[in-house]
Amino acid sequence: MRYRLSIIQYPSGRFGFVGSVPKDLAVRHHDNRILTDSEFEEYRTASNPSLILRRHNYIVPIFNEYAEAIEFAREAGITLGERK
């Protein structure tokens, strides 16, 4: 599957993924484990996903440096272009 995935810099100065974010990059367990398909489906279909994040102690990956986001994606098997 081809994703329209980008990395943006938030007003805080940190970086995160936007667009068609694959589940392995979108949300993780607090200890960085990948969610199972059923766990992700509960998060994805929730009317209030932030409630699911808090209830299960999930995190949305956010990075201090652009290069950290690129490396995180690479470790998950997803290659992104370098920053322009």
N, CA, C and O atoms as a DFTB+ gen file, in Angstrom:
336 C
 N C O
     1  1       0.846      -1.184       0.000
     2  2       0.000       0.000       0.000
     3  2       0.890       1.246       0.000
     4  3       1.903       1.294       0.698
     5  1       0.513       2.220      -0.766
     6  2       1.262       3.463      -0.825
     7  2       0.597       4.503       0.078
     8  3      -0.610       4.726      -0.006
     9  1       1.380       5.125       0.926
    10  2       0.864       6.108       1.863
    11  2       1.245       7.515       1.424
    12  3       2.318       7.722       0.858
    13  1       0.383       8.465       1.680
    14  2       0.701       9.875       1.504
    15  2       1.073      10.357       2.905
    16  3       0.244      10.888       3.643
    17  1       2.304      10.161       3.236
    18  2       2.804      10.381       4.583
    19  2       3.812      11.516       4.576
    20  3       4.697      11.578       3.724
    21  1       3.661      12.410       5.540
    22  2       4.592      13.529       5.675
    23  2       4.960      13.711       7.137
    24  3       4.307      13.185       8.038
    25  1       6.013      14.462       7.340
    26  2       6.420      14.862       8.688
    27  2       6.264      16.365       8.755
    28  3       6.724      17.086       7.870
    29  1       5.615      16.836       9.807
    30  2       5.462      18.274       9.990
    31  2       6.136      18.698      11.281
    32  3       6.396      17.886      12.169
    33  1       6.411      19.985      11.361
    34  2       6.921      20.561      12.598
    35  2       5.766      21.295      13.263
    36  3       5.162      22.191      12.672
    37  1       5.466      20.909      14.493
    38  2       4.396      21.527      15.259
    39  2       4.848      22.892      15.780
    40  3       6.047      23.173      15.808
    41  1       3.915      23.736      16.190
    42  2       4.299      25.036      16.759
    43  2       5.257      24.917      17.953
    44  3       6.013      25.846      18.239
    45  1       5.222      23.777      18.645
    46  2       6.114      23.553      19.781
    47  2       7.563      23.352      19.341
    48  3       8.483      23.398      20.158
    49  1       7.758      23.124      18.017
    50  2       9.092      22.851      17.502
    51  2       9.373      21.372      17.337
    52  3      10.388      21.000      16.749
    53  1       8.495      20.522      17.845
    54  2       8.673      19.079      17.719
    55  2       8.067      18.598      16.401
    56  3       7.380      19.360      15.722
    57  1       8.317      17.346      16.037
    58  2       7.921      16.796      14.743
    59  2       7.004      15.590      14.918
    60  3       7.096      14.863      15.907
    61  1       6.112      15.388      13.935
    62  2       5.220      14.243      13.963
    63  2       4.731      13.901      12.563
    64  3       4.943      14.649      11.609
    65  1       4.076      12.755      12.468
    66  2       3.582      12.256      11.194
    67  2       2.175      12.772      10.925
    68  3       1.365      12.906      11.843
    69  1       1.891      13.063       9.650
    70  2       0.556      13.465       9.209
    71  2       0.262      12.814       7.868
    72  3       1.171      12.341       7.186
    73  1      -1.009      12.791       7.495
    74  2      -1.416      12.213       6.225
    75  2      -1.963      10.826       6.443
    76  3      -2.635      10.571       7.442
    77  1      -1.686       9.931       5.526
    78  2      -2.089       8.531       5.640
    79  2      -1.030       7.812       6.462
    80  3      -0.128       7.174       5.917
    81  1      -1.149       7.921       7.755
    82  2      -0.137       7.382       8.657
    83  2      -0.412       5.898       8.909
    84  3      -1.486       5.550       9.399
    85  1       0.537       5.022       8.583
    86  2       0.352       3.589       8.858
    87  2       0.215       3.333      10.352
    88  3       0.763       4.076      11.167
    89  1      -0.503       2.301      10.703
    90  2      -0.788       2.043      12.119
    91  2       0.480       1.910      12.957
    92  3       0.488       2.300      14.125
    93  1       1.547       1.368      12.385
    94  2       2.775       1.184      13.159
    95  2       3.464       2.507      13.501
    96  3       4.316       2.550      14.388
    97  1       3.102       3.577      12.808
    98  2       3.665       4.898      13.098
    99  2       2.672       5.795      13.827
   100  3       3.070       6.776      14.456
   101  1       1.392       5.471      13.748
   102  2       0.351       6.362      14.259
   103  2       0.269       6.390      15.778
   104  3       0.168       7.458      16.382
   105  1       0.310       5.231      16.381
   106  2       0.126       5.135      17.825
   107  2       0.841       3.883      18.317
   108  3       0.917       2.878      17.610
   109  1       1.358       3.957      19.524
   110  2       2.104       2.834      20.119
   111  2       1.720       2.691      21.587
   112  3       1.140       3.593      22.191
   113  1       2.062       1.531      22.141
   114  2       1.974       1.373      23.590
   115  2       3.023       2.292      24.218
   116  3       3.991       2.676      23.561
   117  1       2.830       2.635      25.465
   118  2       3.749       3.547      26.150
   119  2       5.186       3.018      26.135
   120  3       6.132       3.807      26.138
   121  1       5.358       1.700      26.120
   122  2       6.704       1.107      26.092
   123  2       7.203       0.887      24.653
   124  3       8.167       0.152      24.436
   125  1       6.547       1.522      23.677
   126  2       6.918       1.523      22.260
   127  2       6.543       0.243      21.510
   128  3       6.956       0.067      20.364
   129  1       5.772      -0.651      22.127
   130  2       5.303      -1.832      21.406
   131  2       4.242      -1.419      20.388
   132  3       3.477      -0.484      20.621
   133  1       4.204      -2.122      19.261
   134  2       3.209      -1.876      18.224
   135  2       1.866      -2.437      18.679
   136  3       1.812      -3.506      19.289
   137  1       0.785      -1.722      18.385
   138  2      -0.552      -2.193      18.727
   139  2      -0.933      -3.380      17.851
   140  3      -0.520      -3.470      16.695
   141  1      -1.719      -4.283      18.410
   142  2      -2.266      -5.378      17.613
   143  2      -3.329      -4.788      16.688
   144  3      -3.751      -3.646      16.866
   145  1      -3.751      -5.563      15.712
   146  2      -4.793      -5.095      14.798
   147  2      -6.075      -4.752      15.553
   148  3      -6.712      -3.743      15.249
   149  1      -6.465      -5.569      16.526
   150  2      -7.705      -5.305      17.273
   151  2      -7.565      -4.068      18.161
   152  3      -8.517      -3.300      18.296
   153  1      -6.400      -3.866      18.766
   154  2      -6.184      -2.660      19.570
   155  2      -6.246      -1.410      18.700
   156  3      -6.852      -0.406      19.075
   157  1      -5.609      -1.487      17.530
   158  2      -5.629      -0.334      16.636
   159  2      -7.036      -0.070      16.111
   160  3      -7.438       1.086      15.979
   161  1      -7.784      -1.123      15.811
   162  2      -9.150      -0.959      15.313
   163  2     -10.024      -0.264      16.357
   164  3     -10.846       0.584      16.007
   165  1      -9.856      -0.613      17.629
   166  2     -10.611       0.067      18.693
   167  2     -10.263       1.556      18.718
   168  3     -11.152       2.401      18.829
   169  1      -8.976       1.875      18.616
   170  2      -8.529       3.273      18.590
   171  2      -9.054       3.990      17.351
   172  3      -9.573       5.102      17.447
   173  1      -8.919       3.358      16.192
   174  2      -9.280       3.981      14.920
   175  2     -10.766       4.280      14.806
   176  3     -11.149       5.303      14.238
   177  1     -11.601       3.409      15.333
   178  2     -13.043       3.571      15.193
   179  2     -13.699       4.287      16.364
   180  3     -14.913       4.493      16.359
   181  1     -12.932       4.662      17.347
   182  2     -13.497       5.325      18.533
   183  2     -14.033       6.711      18.185
   184  3     -13.453       7.430      17.371
   185  1     -15.142       7.067      18.811
   186  2     -15.676       8.417      18.616
   187  2     -14.807       9.450      19.328
   188  3     -14.837      10.633      18.989
   189  1     -14.033       8.998      20.315
   190  2     -13.125       9.881      21.037
   191  2     -11.777       9.154      21.193
   192  3     -11.506       8.574      22.245
   193  1     -10.931       9.185      20.146
   194  2      -9.664       8.444      20.207
   195  2      -8.756       8.858      21.369
   196  3      -8.006       8.031      21.889
   197  1      -8.817      10.123      21.779
   198  2      -7.951      10.544      22.888
   199  2      -8.331       9.838      24.190
   200  3      -7.474       9.621      25.047
   201  1      -9.593       9.484      24.343
   202  2     -10.017       8.715      25.514
   203  2      -9.390       7.321      25.489
   204  3      -8.955       6.815      26.524
   205  1      -9.344       6.700      24.307
   206  2      -8.707       5.387      24.163
   207  2      -7.214       5.499      24.458
   208  3      -6.644       4.625      25.111
   209  1      -6.576       6.575      23.979
   210  2      -5.150       6.787      24.268
   211  2      -4.898       6.792      25.773
   212  3      -4.008       6.099      26.267
   213  1      -5.680       7.570      26.484
   214  2      -5.487       7.683      27.941
   215  2      -5.832       6.386      28.662
   216  3      -5.108       5.960      29.561
   217  1      -6.929       5.763      28.271
   218  2      -7.384       4.562      28.971
   219  2      -6.377       3.422      28.856
   220  3      -6.159       2.682      29.815
   221  1      -5.757       3.281      27.673
   222  2      -4.821       2.178      27.450
   223  2      -3.355       2.607      27.563
   224  3      -2.449       1.805      27.336
   225  1      -3.132       3.862      27.910
   226  2      -1.774       4.389      28.060
   227  2      -0.982       4.293      26.750
   228  3       0.201       3.953      26.753
   229  1      -1.656       4.599      25.630
   230  2      -1.012       4.648      24.327
   231  2      -0.379       6.022      24.136
   232  3      -0.737       6.982      24.819
   233  1       0.554       6.106      23.213
   234  2       1.168       7.388      22.874
   235  2       1.177       7.580      21.358
   236  3       1.198       6.614      20.596
   237  1       1.162       8.820      20.945
   238  2       1.352       9.189      19.548
   239  2       2.809       9.620      19.436
   240  3       3.217      10.562      20.114
   241  1       3.604       8.957      18.601
   242  2       5.027       9.293      18.517
   243  2       5.260      10.740      18.074
   244  3       4.735      11.188      17.055
   245  1       6.052      11.448      18.860
   246  2       6.453      12.823      18.565
   247  2       7.958      12.903      18.808
   248  3       8.481      12.263      19.720
   249  1       8.646      13.687      17.992
   250  2      10.109      13.675      17.986
   251  2      10.674      15.080      18.145
   252  3      10.072      16.061      17.709
   253  1      11.836      15.158      18.774
   254  2      12.517      16.442      18.940
   255  2      13.220      16.887      17.665
   256  3      13.374      18.085      17.427
   257  1      13.642      15.940      16.852
   258  2      14.383      16.234      15.622
   259  2      13.724      15.535      14.436
   260  3      13.173      14.444      14.582
   261  1      13.780      16.154      13.278
   262  2      13.246      15.590      12.045
   263  2      13.896      14.236      11.758
   264  3      13.215      13.283      11.377
   265  1      15.202      14.157      11.941
   266  2      15.936      12.914      11.672
   267  2      15.444      11.762      12.557
   268  3      15.476      10.607      12.132
   269  1      14.996      12.056      13.768
   270  2      14.469      11.011      14.651
   271  2      13.193      10.408      14.066
   272  3      12.980       9.199      14.160
   273  1      12.356      11.233      13.470
   274  2      11.121      10.744      12.849
   275  2      11.445       9.865      11.643
   276  3      10.821       8.821      11.450
   277  1      12.407      10.277      10.840
   278  2      12.838       9.483       9.680
   279  2      13.344       8.117      10.141
   280  3      12.987       7.095       9.554
   281  1      14.160       8.092      11.172
   282  2      14.724       6.840      11.679
   283  2      13.635       5.946      12.274
   284  3      13.660       4.731      12.078
   285  1      12.687       6.529      12.995
   286  2      11.573       5.774      13.570
   287  2      10.788       5.082      12.464
   288  3      10.442       3.907      12.584
   289  1      10.507       5.813      11.385
   290  2       9.784       5.242      10.248
   291  2      10.613       4.141       9.591
   292  3      10.082       3.088       9.238
   293  1      11.900       4.382       9.429
   294  2      12.782       3.395       8.811
   295  2      12.788       2.099       9.627
   296  3      12.758       1.009       9.055
   297  1      12.827       2.208      10.939
   298  2      12.806       1.025      11.799
   299  2      11.499       0.253      11.675
   300  3      11.464      -0.953      11.915
   301  1      10.421       0.947      11.298
   302  2       9.125       0.295      11.094
   303  2       8.976      -0.212       9.661
   304  3       7.931      -0.749       9.295
   305  1      10.032      -0.040       8.846
   306  2      10.013      -0.541       7.482
   307  2       9.435       0.428       6.468
   308  3       9.054       0.022       5.370
   309  1       9.365       1.706       6.822
   310  2       8.798       2.721       5.929
   311  2       9.869       3.746       5.610
   312  3      10.471       4.327       6.512
   313  1      10.105       3.966       4.324
   314  2      11.120       4.908       3.886
   315  2      10.455       6.216       3.490
   316  3       9.516       6.235       2.694
   317  1      10.951       7.301       4.051
   318  2      10.480       8.642       3.722
   319  2      11.613       9.414       3.093
   320  3      12.783       9.131       3.349
   321  1      11.273      10.388       2.270
   322  2      12.288      11.239       1.681
   323  2      12.903      12.157       2.708
   324  3      12.309      12.441       3.749
   325  1      14.072      12.607       2.412
   326  2      14.748      13.551       3.300
   327  2      14.089      14.927       3.206
   328  3      13.399      15.231       2.234
   329  1      14.305      15.723       4.192
   330  2      13.737      17.061       4.282
   331  2      14.276      17.954       3.190
   332  3      15.464      17.926       2.870
   333  1      13.388      18.742       2.625
   334  2      13.789      19.680       1.561
   335  2      13.994      21.059       2.113
   336  3      14.333      21.978       1.368
